[in-house]
């Protein structure tokens, strides 16, 4: 019984440690807030990493997608708050820039990007999302 409790405690401790490490990795460098609308028209805020290249801001989504990415695709009405300034954008998928954006994310977010990439899977098929100011 002692061994079972020790094993269970170790597993729970490891899971908690990984969650804390993921949170620290995710929040220690710049994070922007993406504001999208759900199916009921309610705003959903998602915290994401961002990099800049050639005058554009880029978000990145994994090849398997995500809820925030699905909301952008379903309703192009979204905004991003960066440095306490909120602007409306449209999204342009730039799959041809995947390698470059992955490198920029790795340079900016370092070990955090590596850790999250290990936890969620490879970044190889990720899709860069180029942000264009809405008219």
N, CA, C and O atoms as a MOPAC input file, in Angstrom:
PM7 MOZYME 1SCF
protein

 N      0.81800 1    -1.19100 1     0.00000 1
 C      0.00000 1     0.00000 1     0.00000 1
 C      0.86100 1     1.25500 1     0.00000 1
 O      0.52200 1     2.24200 1    -0.65300 1
 N      1.98600 1     1.22300 1     0.73700 1
 C      2.89000 1     2.36300 1     0.77800 1
 C      3.46900 1     2.64800 1    -0.60400 1
 O      3.58500 1     3.80100 1    -1.02000 1
 N      3.82500 1     1.59200 1    -1.29500 1
 C      4.42300 1     1.75100 1    -2.62400 1
 C      3.41100 1     2.35300 1    -3.59400 1
 O      3.74600 1     3.22200 1    -4.39900 1
 N      2.17700 1     1.88300 1    -3.50800 1
 C      1.12500 1     2.42100 1    -4.37500 1
 C      0.92400 1     3.91000 1    -4.11700 1
 O      0.80500 1     4.68500 1    -5.06500 1
 N      0.88400 1     4.32200 1    -2.85600 1
 C      0.73700 1     5.74100 1    -2.51900 1
 C      1.93500 1     6.53500 1    -3.00600 1
 O      1.77900 1     7.64900 1    -3.50500 1
 N      3.12700 1     5.97700 1    -2.86700 1
 C      4.33600 1     6.65900 1    -3.32100 1
 C      4.31100 1     6.83800 1    -4.84200 1
 O      4.62200 1     7.91900 1    -5.34200 1
 N      3.94400 1     5.79200 1    -5.57200 1
 C      3.86700 1     5.87600 1    -7.03200 1
 C      2.80000 1     6.88700 1    -7.45100 1
 O      3.05200 1     7.73100 1    -8.31100 1
 N      1.63700 1     6.80900 1    -6.86400 1
 C      0.55000 1     7.73200 1    -7.18000 1
 C      0.95700 1     9.17100 1    -6.84800 1
 O      0.72000 1    10.08000 1    -7.64400 1
 N      1.55600 1     9.37700 1    -5.69900 1
 C      2.02400 1    10.71300 1    -5.31200 1
 C      3.07600 1    11.23700 1    -6.27000 1
 O      3.07600 1    12.42000 1    -6.60900 1
 N      3.96800 1    10.36900 1    -6.70700 1
 C      5.01400 1    10.76900 1    -7.65700 1
 C      4.41900 1    11.17700 1    -8.99900 1
 O      4.83400 1    12.17500 1    -9.58900 1
 N      3.45400 1    10.41000 1    -9.47800 1
 C      2.81000 1    10.72200 1   -10.75700 1
 C      2.06200 1    12.05200 1   -10.66500 1
 O      2.18700 1    12.89800 1   -11.55000 1
 N      1.29400 1    12.23400 1    -9.60600 1
 C      0.56000 1    13.48400 1    -9.41900 1
 C      1.54400 1    14.64700 1    -9.29700 1
 O      1.32800 1    15.70300 1    -9.89000 1
 N      2.61100 1    14.46400 1    -8.54000 1
 C      3.62700 1    15.51400 1    -8.39800 1
 C      4.27200 1    15.87100 1    -9.72500 1
 O      4.51300 1    17.04600 1   -10.00400 1
 N      4.54900 1    14.87500 1   -10.54000 1
 C      5.14500 1    15.12300 1   -11.85200 1
 C      4.19600 1    15.89200 1   -12.75700 1
 O      4.61100 1    16.80800 1   -13.46700 1
 N      2.93000 1    15.52100 1   -12.73100 1
 C      1.93200 1    16.22600 1   -13.53700 1
 C      1.82200 1    17.68600 1   -13.09200 1
 O      1.79600 1    18.59200 1   -13.92600 1
 N      1.76000 1    17.90900 1   -11.79700 1
 C      1.68000 1    19.28100 1   -11.27300 1
 C      2.92900 1    20.06200 1   -11.65400 1
 O      2.83100 1    21.21900 1   -12.06400 1
 N      4.09300 1    19.45300 1   -11.52700 1
 C      5.34700 1    20.10600 1   -11.90400 1
 C      5.34800 1    20.48700 1   -13.38200 1
 O      5.75300 1    21.59500 1   -13.73200 1
 N      4.90000 1    19.58500 1   -14.24900 1
 C      4.82600 1    19.87900 1   -15.68500 1
 C      3.85600 1    21.02400 1   -15.98100 1
 O      4.13800 1    21.87000 1   -16.83000 1
 N      2.72800 1    21.05600 1   -15.29300 1
 C      1.76300 1    22.14500 1   -15.49300 1
 C      2.34600 1    23.47900 1   -15.05800 1
 O      2.17300 1    24.48400 1   -15.74800 1
 N      3.02700 1    23.50200 1   -13.93600 1
 C      3.65800 1    24.73700 1   -13.46100 1
 C      4.76100 1    25.16200 1   -14.42000 1
 O      4.86400 1    26.34000 1   -14.76200 1
 N      5.57800 1    24.22500 1   -14.85100 1
 C      6.66100 1    24.52400 1   -15.78700 1
 C      6.10400 1    25.05300 1   -17.10100 1
 O      6.66500 1    25.98300 1   -17.68000 1
 N      5.00700 1    24.47300 1   -17.57900 1
 C      4.37700 1    24.93900 1   -18.80900 1
 C      3.87100 1    26.37300 1   -18.63600 1
 O      4.03000 1    27.19700 1   -19.53700 1
 N      3.27000 1    26.67400 1   -17.49700 1
 C      2.75500 1    28.01700 1   -17.25300 1
 C      3.90400 1    29.03000 1   -17.20400 1
 O      3.80600 1    30.11100 1   -17.78500 1
 N      4.98000 1    28.68200 1   -16.51800 1
 C      6.13800 1    29.57500 1   -16.44400 1
 C      6.73100 1    29.76900 1   -17.83600 1
 O      7.06000 1    30.89200 1   -18.21800 1
 N      6.86800 1    28.69300 1   -18.58900 1
 C      7.42600 1    28.77700 1   -19.94200 1
 C      6.55800 1    29.63700 1   -20.84500 1
 O      7.07300 1    30.38800 1   -21.67400 1
 N      5.26200 1    29.53200 1   -20.69100 1
 C      4.32700 1    30.24700 1   -21.56200 1
 C      4.27200 1    31.72600 1   -21.26400 1
 O      4.06600 1    32.52300 1   -22.17900 1
 N      4.44700 1    32.11800 1   -20.02400 1
 C      4.18600 1    33.50200 1   -19.62000 1
 C      5.43600 1    34.33200 1   -19.34900 1
 O      5.30300 1    35.50800 1   -19.01000 1
 N      6.63200 1    33.78800 1   -19.47900 1
 C      7.81400 1    34.51800 1   -19.06300 1
 C      8.32200 1    35.51200 1   -20.09300 1
 O      9.10500 1    36.39800 1   -19.74900 1
 N      7.90600 1    35.39500 1   -21.33300 1
 C      8.28300 1    36.32000 1   -22.40500 1
 C      6.98200 1    36.93500 1   -22.91500 1
 O      5.90700 1    36.58600 1   -22.42500 1
 N      7.05600 1    37.82400 1   -23.86800 1
 C      5.87100 1    38.54600 1   -24.35100 1
 C      4.71900 1    37.61700 1   -24.73900 1
 O      4.90000 1    36.61800 1   -25.43600 1
 N      3.54400 1    37.98200 1   -24.26700 1
 C      2.30900 1    37.26600 1   -24.59800 1
 C      1.27600 1    38.30600 1   -25.00600 1
 O      1.11500 1    39.32400 1   -24.33200 1
 N      0.57600 1    38.05200 1   -26.10900 1
 C     -0.49300 1    38.94100 1   -26.55200 1
 C     -1.82900 1    38.28600 1   -26.24100 1
 O     -1.90100 1    37.08900 1   -25.96300 1
 N     -2.88800 1    39.09200 1   -26.29300 1
 C     -4.23500 1    38.55800 1   -26.09400 1
 C     -4.98600 1    38.61700 1   -27.41500 1
 O     -5.12700 1    39.67900 1   -28.02000 1
 N     -5.46200 1    37.46300 1   -27.85000 1
 C     -6.29200 1    37.35600 1   -29.04000 1
 C     -7.74500 1    37.36400 1   -28.59100 1
 O     -8.13000 1    36.59900 1   -27.70600 1
 N     -8.55500 1    38.23200 1   -29.20300 1
 C     -9.97000 1    38.34400 1   -28.85700 1
 C    -10.79900 1    37.87100 1   -30.05100 1
 O    -10.82100 1    38.51700 1   -31.09800 1
 N    -11.47800 1    36.74200 1   -29.88100 1
 C    -12.31800 1    36.17700 1   -30.93300 1
 C    -13.74800 1    36.06200 1   -30.40900 1
 O    -14.00600 1    36.25400 1   -29.22100 1
 N    -14.67000 1    35.74500 1   -31.31800 1
 C    -16.06500 1    35.56200 1   -30.92700 1
 C    -16.44000 1    34.09100 1   -31.05300 1
 O    -16.09900 1    33.43700 1   -32.03900 1
 N    -17.14500 1    33.57500 1   -30.04500 1
 C    -17.60800 1    32.19000 1   -30.11600 1
 C    -18.92300 1    32.11900 1   -30.88900 1
 O    -19.38700 1    33.12800 1   -31.42100 1
 N    -19.51900 1    30.93700 1   -30.95000 1
 C    -20.75300 1    30.72500 1   -31.71900 1
 C    -21.92200 1    31.56300 1   -31.21100 1
 O    -22.85000 1    31.85400 1   -31.96600 1
 N    -21.88400 1    31.95200 1   -29.93800 1
 C    -22.95000 1    32.76900 1   -29.36800 1
 C    -22.64900 1    34.27000 1   -29.47900 1
 O    -23.43200 1    35.10000 1   -29.01500 1
 N    -21.52300 1    34.60800 1   -30.09000 1
 C    -21.14000 1    36.01400 1   -30.22800 1
 C    -20.45300 1    36.57800 1   -29.00000 1
 O    -20.25600 1    37.78900 1   -28.89900 1
 N    -20.08600 1    35.71000 1   -28.06300 1
 C    -19.38700 1    36.14400 1   -26.84400 1
 C    -17.88800 1    36.18100 1   -27.10800 1
 O    -17.34500 1    35.32500 1   -27.80700 1
 N    -17.23300 1    37.18100 1   -26.53900 1
 C    -15.79000 1    37.30400 1   -26.72500 1
 C    -15.04200 1    36.26000 1   -25.91700 1
 O    -15.35400 1    36.00200 1   -24.75400 1
 N    -14.03900 1    35.66100 1   -26.56600 1
 C    -13.15100 1    34.69400 1   -25.92700 1
 C    -11.73700 1    35.25000 1   -26.05600 1
 O    -11.30000 1    35.59100 1   -27.15600 1
 N    -11.02600 1    35.34300 1   -24.94400 1
 C     -9.65800 1    35.85700 1   -24.95300 1
 C     -8.68600 1    34.70700 1   -24.76700 1
 O     -8.83400 1    33.89000 1   -23.85800 1
 N     -7.68700 1    34.65600 1   -25.64400 1
 C     -6.67300 1    33.61000 1   -25.61400 1
 C     -5.30500 1    34.27000 1   -25.57500 1
 O     -5.03400 1    35.19100 1   -26.34700 1
 N     -4.45200 1    33.80900 1   -24.69000 1
 C     -3.09300 1    34.35000 1   -24.58500 1
 C     -2.17400 1    33.53000 1   -25.49000 1
 O     -2.13100 1    32.30300 1   -25.40900 1
 N     -1.43400 1    34.24300 1   -26.36300 1
 C     -0.59100 1    33.58000 1   -27.36500 1
 C      0.76100 1    34.26800 1   -27.48800 1
 O      0.94000 1    35.41700 1   -27.08600 1
 N      1.69800 1    33.53100 1   -28.05200 1
 C      2.99200 1    34.10100 1   -28.38500 1
 C      2.90300 1    34.80100 1   -29.72900 1
 O      2.05000 1    34.47500 1   -30.55500 1
 N      3.78400 1    35.76000 1   -29.94300 1
 C      3.80500 1    36.52800 1   -31.17800 1
 C      5.24900 1    36.83700 1   -31.54300 1
 O      6.09200 1    37.04800 1   -30.67100 1
 N      5.52300 1    36.86200 1   -32.84200 1
 C      6.81800 1    37.32900 1   -33.33700 1
 C      6.56500 1    38.30300 1   -34.48000 1
 O      5.48300 1    38.33500 1   -35.06600 1
 N      7.58100 1    39.08700 1   -34.77700 1
 C      7.51100 1    40.06700 1   -35.86100 1
 C      8.48400 1    39.68600 1   -36.95700 1
 O      9.58500 1    39.20500 1   -36.69200 1
 N      8.06100 1    39.90700 1   -38.19800 1
 C      8.94300 1    39.70400 1   -39.34400 1
 C      8.46200 1    40.56400 1   -40.49800 1
 O      7.29000 1    40.53000 1   -40.87100 1
 N      9.37400 1    41.32900 1   -41.05300 1
 C      9.11400 1    42.10200 1   -42.26800 1
 C      7.86800 1    42.99200 1   -42.14000 1
 O      7.08600 1    43.12200 1   -43.08200 1
 N      7.70000 1    43.60000 1   -40.96100 1
 C      6.60200 1    44.53800 1   -40.75700 1
 C      5.27400 1    43.91600 1   -40.35000 1
 O      4.29000 1    44.63500 1   -40.18100 1
 N      5.22300 1    42.60500 1   -40.19000 1
 C      3.98900 1    41.92800 1   -39.79600 1
 C      4.18400 1    41.20800 1   -38.46900 1
 O      5.29800 1    40.84000 1   -38.09800 1
 N      3.08100 1    41.01800 1   -37.77100 1
 C      3.05200 1    40.20500 1   -36.56400 1
 C      2.56200 1    38.81600 1   -36.96200 1
 O      1.73200 1    38.67100 1   -37.86000 1
 N      3.09100 1    37.79300 1   -36.27800 1
 C      2.71200 1    36.41700 1   -36.58300 1
 C      2.32000 1    35.66500 1   -35.32600 1
 O      3.00700 1    35.72000 1   -34.30600 1
 N      1.20900 1    34.96500 1   -35.42100 1
 C      0.81300 1    33.96400 1   -34.44300 1
 C      1.13100 1    32.62000 1   -35.08300 1
 O      1.45200 1    32.56000 1   -36.27000 1
 N      1.04700 1    31.55200 1   -34.31700 1
 C      1.33600 1    30.22100 1   -34.86500 1
 C      0.35000 1    29.23200 1   -34.29300 1
 O      0.09000 1    29.21700 1   -33.09000 1
 N     -0.20000 1    28.39800 1   -35.17100 1
 C     -1.11200 1    27.34400 1   -34.72900 1
 C     -0.54000 1    25.99600 1   -35.16700 1
 O      0.07000 1    25.87700 1   -36.22900 1
 N     -0.75000 1    24.99200 1   -34.33000 1
 C     -0.30400 1    23.64800 1   -34.68200 1
 C     -1.11400 1    23.08600 1   -35.83200 1
 O     -2.22400 1    23.54500 1   -36.09900 1
 N     -0.56900 1    22.10600 1   -36.50500 1
 C     -1.23300 1    21.50400 1   -37.66400 1
 C     -2.59000 1    20.91400 1   -37.31800 1
 O     -3.46300 1    20.82000 1   -38.18000 1
 N     -2.77700 1    20.51300 1   -36.05500 1
 C     -4.05000 1    19.91900 1   -35.65700 1
 C     -5.08400 1    20.96500 1   -35.27000 1
 O     -6.20200 1    20.61700 1   -34.89000 1
 N     -4.72300 1    22.25400 1   -35.36300 1
 C     -5.67500 1    23.33500 1   -35.10200 1
 C     -5.84800 1    23.62700 1   -33.63300 1
 O     -5.14300 1    23.08000 1   -32.78500 1
 N     -6.79200 1    24.49400 1   -33.34400 1
 C     -7.11300 1    24.86000 1   -31.96100 1
 C     -8.43900 1    25.61700 1   -31.97700 1
 O     -8.92500 1    26.02200 1   -33.03300 1
 N     -9.00800 1    25.79700 1   -30.80400 1
 C    -10.27400 1    26.51400 1   -30.71400 1
 C    -10.16400 1    27.94900 1   -31.19500 1
 O    -11.03600 1    28.41900 1   -31.92600 1
 N     -9.10600 1    28.65800 1   -30.80000 1
 C     -8.96600 1    30.05400 1   -31.22600 1
 C     -8.80000 1    30.16000 1   -32.73900 1
 O     -9.31700 1    31.09000 1   -33.35900 1
 N     -8.08600 1    29.21600 1   -33.33000 1
 C     -7.88900 1    29.23900 1   -34.77600 1
 C     -9.20800 1    28.95400 1   -35.50200 1
 O     -9.50900 1    29.57500 1   -36.52100 1
 N     -9.98100 1    28.02100 1   -34.97500 1
 C    -11.29100 1    27.72800 1   -35.55700 1
 C    -12.20300 1    28.95700 1   -35.49800 1
 O    -12.96500 1    29.21700 1   -36.42900 1
 N    -12.11900 1    29.71200 1   -34.39400 1
 C    -12.94300 1    30.91800 1   -34.27900 1
 C    -12.51100 1    31.99500 1   -35.28100 1
 O    -13.35400 1    32.70900 1   -35.82300 1
 N    -11.20400 1    32.11400 1   -35.53000 1
 C    -10.72900 1    33.06600 1   -36.54700 1
 C    -11.25100 1    32.66400 1   -37.91600 1
 O    -11.70500 1    33.51100 1   -38.68600 1
 N    -11.18800 1    31.37700 1   -38.21900 1
 C    -11.64800 1    30.91100 1   -39.51800 1
 C    -13.15400 1    31.07400 1   -39.69100 1
 O    -13.62800 1    31.35900 1   -40.79100 1
 N    -13.90100 1    30.89600 1   -38.61500 1
 C    -15.36200 1    30.98600 1   -38.68900 1
 C    -15.84800 1    32.42900 1   -38.73600 1
 O    -16.90000 1    32.71300 1   -39.31000 1
 N    -15.09300 1    33.33200 1   -38.14100 1
 C    -15.51600 1    34.72500 1   -38.05200 1
 C    -14.27000 1    35.59500 1   -38.03900 1
 O    -13.55200 1    35.64800 1   -37.04000 1
 N    -14.01900 1    36.26500 1   -39.13000 1
 C    -12.79500 1    37.06300 1   -39.23500 1
 C    -12.79100 1    38.29600 1   -38.33900 1
 O    -11.85200 1    39.09000 1   -38.39500 1
 N    -13.80300 1    38.46800 1   -37.53000 1
 C    -13.88900 1    39.60700 1   -36.62000 1
 C    -13.07900 1    39.28900 1   -35.37000 1
 O    -13.59400 1    38.68100 1   -34.43200 1
 N    -11.81100 1    39.69900 1   -35.35500 1
 C    -10.98300 1    39.44600 1   -34.18300 1
 C    -10.04300 1    40.61800 1   -33.95200 1
 O     -9.80700 1    41.44300 1   -34.83400 1
 N     -9.51900 1    40.66200 1   -32.74300 1
 C     -8.59800 1    41.72900 1   -32.36100 1
 C     -7.44600 1    41.12200 1   -31.57500 1
 O     -7.53800 1    40.00900 1   -31.05700 1
 N     -6.36100 1    41.88200 1   -31.50100 1
 C     -5.20900 1    41.47900 1   -30.71000 1
 C     -4.81200 1    42.66700 1   -29.83700 1
 O     -4.73800 1    43.80400 1   -30.30300 1
 N     -4.55800 1    42.37700 1   -28.55900 1
 C     -4.03400 1    43.38300 1   -27.64900 1
 C     -2.56400 1    43.08400 1   -27.43200 1
 O     -2.18200 1    41.99800 1   -26.99400 1
 N     -1.74700 1    44.08800 1   -27.75200 1
 C     -0.30100 1    43.97500 1   -27.57100 1
 C      0.18600 1    45.30100 1   -26.99600 1
 O     -0.14700 1    46.36800 1   -27.51100 1
 N      0.95500 1    45.23000 1   -25.95800 1
 C      1.44400 1    46.44700 1   -25.29000 1
 C      0.29300 1    47.36800 1   -24.89800 1
 O      0.37200 1    48.58600 1   -25.06100 1
 N     -0.76400 1    46.77400 1   -24.38500 1
 C     -1.95300 1    47.51400 1   -23.92700 1
 C     -2.66900 1    48.27600 1   -25.03400 1
 O     -3.44500 1    49.18600 1   -24.74500 1
 N     -2.42800 1    47.92700 1   -26.28400 1
 C     -3.11100 1    48.54800 1   -27.41800 1
 C     -3.84900 1    47.47000 1   -28.19300 1
 O     -3.27500 1    46.44400 1   -28.55900 1
 N     -5.12200 1    47.71500 1   -28.43600 1
 C     -5.97700 1    46.72800 1   -29.09900 1
 C     -6.30700 1    47.20600 1   -30.51300 1
 O     -6.77300 1    48.32700 1   -30.71600 1
 N     -6.05000 1    46.31500 1   -31.49500 1
 C     -6.34900 1    46.60200 1   -32.88900 1
 C     -7.08100 1    45.42500 1   -33.51000 1
 O     -6.91700 1    44.28400 1   -33.07900 1
 N     -7.88800 1    45.70600 1   -34.51900 1
 C     -8.60700 1    44.67500 1   -35.27900 1
 C     -7.70600 1    44.23800 1   -36.44200 1
 O     -6.98800 1    45.03700 1   -37.04200 1
 N     -7.77800 1    42.94600 1   -36.72600 1
 C     -6.93000 1    42.37100 1   -37.77200 1
 C     -7.71800 1    41.41400 1   -38.64700 1
 O     -8.80800 1    40.96600 1   -38.29300 1
 N     -7.13500 1    41.11600 1   -39.79800 1
 C     -7.54200 1    39.98100 1   -40.61300 1
 C     -6.34400 1    39.03600 1   -40.64800 1
 O     -5.20600 1    39.45700 1   -40.44000 1
 N     -6.60200 1    37.78100 1   -40.90800 1
 C     -5.55400 1    36.76100 1   -40.87600 1
 C     -5.23400 1    36.27600 1   -42.27800 1
 O     -6.12600 1    36.05600 1   -43.09700 1
 N     -3.94800 1    36.11500 1   -42.53800 1
 C     -3.47200 1    35.51800 1   -43.78200 1
 C     -2.58300 1    34.33900 1   -43.39300 1
 O     -1.57600 1    34.51800 1   -42.70800 1
 N     -2.95200 1    33.13800 1   -43.82700 1
 C     -2.13800 1    31.95600 1   -43.53900 1
 C     -0.90100 1    31.98700 1   -44.42200 1
 O     -1.00300 1    32.17000 1   -45.63500 1
 N      0.25800 1    31.80900 1   -43.82000 1
 C      1.52600 1    31.88300 1   -44.56500 1
 C      2.33800 1    30.61300 1   -44.31900 1
 O      3.41400 1    30.64700 1   -43.72100 1
 N      1.79300 1    29.49400 1   -44.79500 1
 C      2.42900 1    28.19600 1   -44.56100 1
 C      3.86100 1    28.13500 1   -45.08900 1
 O      4.69100 1    27.40500 1   -44.54700 1
 N      4.15300 1    28.89400 1   -46.13700 1
 C      5.50300 1    28.88900 1   -46.70500 1
 C      6.52500 1    29.51600 1   -45.75400 1
 O      7.72900 1    29.35000 1   -45.95200 1
 N      6.06400 1    30.23200 1   -44.72600 1
 C      6.96800 1    30.85700 1   -43.76400 1
 C      7.08300 1    30.05100 1   -42.46600 1
 O      7.60900 1    30.54600 1   -41.46900 1
 N      6.59200 1    28.81600 1   -42.48300 1
 C      6.56200 1    28.00700 1   -41.26400 1
 C      7.94700 1    27.84600 1   -40.64100 1
 O      8.10800 1    28.04200 1   -39.43600 1
 N      8.92400 1    27.50000 1   -41.43100 1
 C     10.27300 1    27.28600 1   -40.89000 1
 C     10.82900 1    28.57700 1   -40.28400 1
 O     11.39000 1    28.55700 1   -39.18900 1
 N     10.67800 1    29.68700 1   -40.98600 1
 C     11.18100 1    30.97100 1   -40.48300 1
 C     10.47000 1    31.38200 1   -39.19000 1
 O     11.12500 1    31.77800 1   -38.22600 1
 N      9.15600 1    31.29200 1   -39.16100 1
 C      8.40800 1    31.69400 1   -37.97200 1
 C      8.74300 1    30.77500 1   -36.80000 1
 O      8.84700 1    31.24000 1   -35.66500 1
 N      8.91300 1    29.48600 1   -37.05500 1
 C      9.33300 1    28.57000 1   -35.99100 1
 C     10.69800 1    28.97200 1   -35.43400 1
 O     10.90800 1    28.93500 1   -34.22200 1
 N     11.62600 1    29.35700 1   -36.31000 1
 C     12.95100 1    29.80500 1   -35.86300 1
 C     12.84400 1    31.08300 1   -35.03200 1
 O     13.50100 1    31.21000 1   -33.99900 1
 N     12.01700 1    32.03100 1   -35.48200 1
 C     11.84000 1    33.28000 1   -34.74000 1
 C     11.20700 1    33.02300 1   -33.36700 1
 O     11.59800 1    33.63400 1   -32.37200 1
 N     10.23300 1    32.12000 1   -33.32300 1
 C      9.61700 1    31.76300 1   -32.04100 1
 C     10.65200 1    31.11300 1   -31.12100 1
 O     10.70500 1    31.42100 1   -29.93000 1
 N     11.47000 1    30.21900 1   -31.66800 1
 C     12.50000 1    29.54700 1   -30.86800 1
 C     13.50800 1    30.56900 1   -30.34000 1
 O     13.90200 1    30.50600 1   -29.17600 1
 N     13.92500 1    31.50800 1   -31.18900 1
 C     14.86900 1    32.53700 1   -30.75800 1
 C     14.28600 1    33.40000 1   -29.64300 1
 O     14.97300 1    33.71800 1   -28.67300 1
 N     13.03000 1    33.77300 1   -29.78300 1
 C     12.39800 1    34.67100 1   -28.81700 1
 C     12.01900 1    33.96500 1   -27.52100 1
 O     12.24200 1    34.50600 1   -26.43800 1
 N     11.45000 1    32.76900 1   -27.61300 1
 C     10.89500 1    32.09700 1   -26.43900 1
 C     11.79400 1    30.99400 1   -25.88200 1
 O     11.51300 1    30.44700 1   -24.81500 1
 N     12.87300 1    30.66300 1   -26.59600 1
 C     13.91600 1    29.76500 1   -26.09500 1
 C     13.42600 1    28.43900 1   -25.56100 1
 O     12.67300 1    27.72200 1   -26.22000 1
 N     13.87400 1    28.11700 1   -24.33200 1
 C     13.55000 1    26.81700 1   -23.74600 1
 C     12.04400 1    26.62900 1   -23.59600 1
 O     11.56100 1    25.49700 1   -23.61700 1
 N     11.30200 1    27.71000 1   -23.44800 1
 C      9.84800 1    27.59900 1   -23.33400 1
 C      9.23800 1    27.03100 1   -24.60000 1
 O      8.35100 1    26.18000 1   -24.54500 1
 N      9.72300 1    27.51000 1   -25.75500 1
 C      9.23200 1    26.99700 1   -27.03600 1
 C      9.58600 1    25.52100 1   -27.18900 1
 O      8.77900 1    24.72700 1   -27.67300 1
 N     10.78300 1    25.16500 1   -26.78000 1
 C     11.20000 1    23.75700 1   -26.86400 1
 C     10.34000 1    22.88100 1   -25.96000 1
 O      9.90900 1    21.80100 1   -26.36500 1
 N     10.09100 1    23.34100 1   -24.74300 1
 C      9.28400 1    22.57000 1   -23.80300 1
 C      7.85900 1    22.38200 1   -24.31700 1
 O      7.34700 1    21.26300 1   -24.34300 1
 N      7.22400 1    23.47500 1   -24.72400 1
 C      5.84500 1    23.37900 1   -25.21300 1
 C      5.80000 1    22.50900 1   -26.46400 1
 O      4.88200 1    21.70500 1   -26.62700 1
 N      6.78400 1    22.66200 1   -27.35100 1
 C      6.84200 1    21.83000 1   -28.55100 1
 C      6.94000 1    20.35200 1   -28.21200 1
 O      6.32900 1    19.51800 1   -28.88000 1
 N      7.70100 1    20.02400 1   -27.18100 1
 C      7.82600 1    18.63400 1   -26.74900 1
 C      6.50600 1    18.11800 1   -26.17800 1
 O      6.12200 1    16.97400 1   -26.41800 1
 N      5.81900 1    18.97000 1   -25.42100 1
 C      4.57000 1    18.54700 1   -24.79000 1
 C      3.43100 1    18.38200 1   -25.78800 1
 O      2.60500 1    17.48000 1   -25.64500 1
 N      3.38100 1    19.25500 1   -26.80800 1
 C      2.25500 1    19.20900 1   -27.74200 1
 C      2.58700 1    18.52500 1   -29.05800 1
 O      1.69900 1    18.29600 1   -29.87900 1
 N      3.83600 1    18.20300 1   -29.26300 1
 C      4.22900 1    17.55900 1   -30.51300 1
 C      5.08300 1    18.48700 1   -31.35200 1
 O      5.34600 1    19.62600 1   -30.96500 1
 N      5.49900 1    18.01200 1   -32.46000 1
 C      6.41000 1    18.73000 1   -33.33700 1
 C      5.82800 1    20.05200 1   -33.83200 1
 O      4.61500 1    20.18900 1   -33.99100 1
 N      6.70000 1    21.00800 1   -34.07000 1
 C      6.30400 1    22.30000 1   -34.64600 1
 C      6.40200 1    22.27700 1   -36.17800 1
 O      6.07100 1    23.26400 1   -36.83500 1
 N      6.85000 1    21.16900 1   -36.73700 1
 C      7.09700 1    21.06800 1   -38.17400 1
 C      5.93000 1    21.51500 1   -39.03800 1
 O      6.13800 1    22.26500 1   -39.99200 1
 N      4.73700 1    21.09400 1   -38.74600 1
 C      3.58400 1    21.38800 1   -39.59600 1
 C      2.76400 1    22.57300 1   -39.07800 1
 O      1.60900 1    22.75300 1   -39.46400 1
 N      3.37100 1    23.37900 1   -38.20000 1
 C      2.62800 1    24.52800 1   -37.67700 1
 C      2.35900 1    25.53100 1   -38.79400 1
 O      3.06500 1    25.57000 1   -39.80100 1
 N      1.32800 1    26.33400 1   -38.59100 1
 C      0.90200 1    27.29700 1   -39.61400 1
 C      1.05200 1    28.71000 1   -39.06900 1
 O      0.39700 1    29.07000 1   -38.09200 1
 N      1.91300 1    29.51700 1   -39.69600 1
 C      2.03200 1    30.91700 1   -39.29500 1
 C      0.80700 1    31.70300 1   -39.76900 1
 O      0.30800 1    31.50600 1   -40.87700 1
 N      0.34300 1    32.59100 1   -38.90200 1
 C     -0.80500 1    33.44500 1   -39.20600 1
 C     -0.31900 1    34.87200 1   -39.21200 1
 O      0.02400 1    35.42600 1   -38.16800 1
 N     -0.28800 1    35.46200 1   -40.38200 1
 C      0.16200 1    36.84400 1   -40.54200 1
 C     -1.00700 1    37.78000 1   -40.26300 1
 O     -2.09300 1    37.60900 1   -40.81700 1
 N     -0.78000 1    38.76300 1   -39.40800 1
 C     -1.84200 1    39.69800 1   -39.02500 1
 C     -1.77800 1    40.95900 1   -39.87600 1
 O     -0.73800 1    41.60800 1   -39.98400 1
 N     -2.93000 1    41.29100 1   -40.48100 1
 C     -3.05400 1    42.51300 1   -41.28600 1
 C     -4.09100 1    43.40500 1   -40.61300 1
 O     -5.18300 1    42.94900 1   -40.27500 1
 N     -3.74900 1    44.67100 1   -40.41900 1
 C     -4.70100 1    45.59600 1   -39.82500 1
 C     -5.98100 1    45.63400 1   -40.65500 1
 O     -5.93400 1    45.73700 1   -41.88100 1
 N     -7.12100 1    45.54900 1   -39.97700 1
 C     -8.40700 1    45.57900 1   -40.66000 1
 C     -8.72000 1    47.01100 1   -41.07500 1
 O     -8.29100 1    47.96900 1   -40.43100 1
 N     -9.46300 1    47.13700 1   -42.14700 1
 C     -9.82000 1    48.46900 1   -42.62700 1
 C    -10.90800 1    49.08800 1   -41.80800 1
 O    -11.32400 1    50.21400 1   -42.08500 1

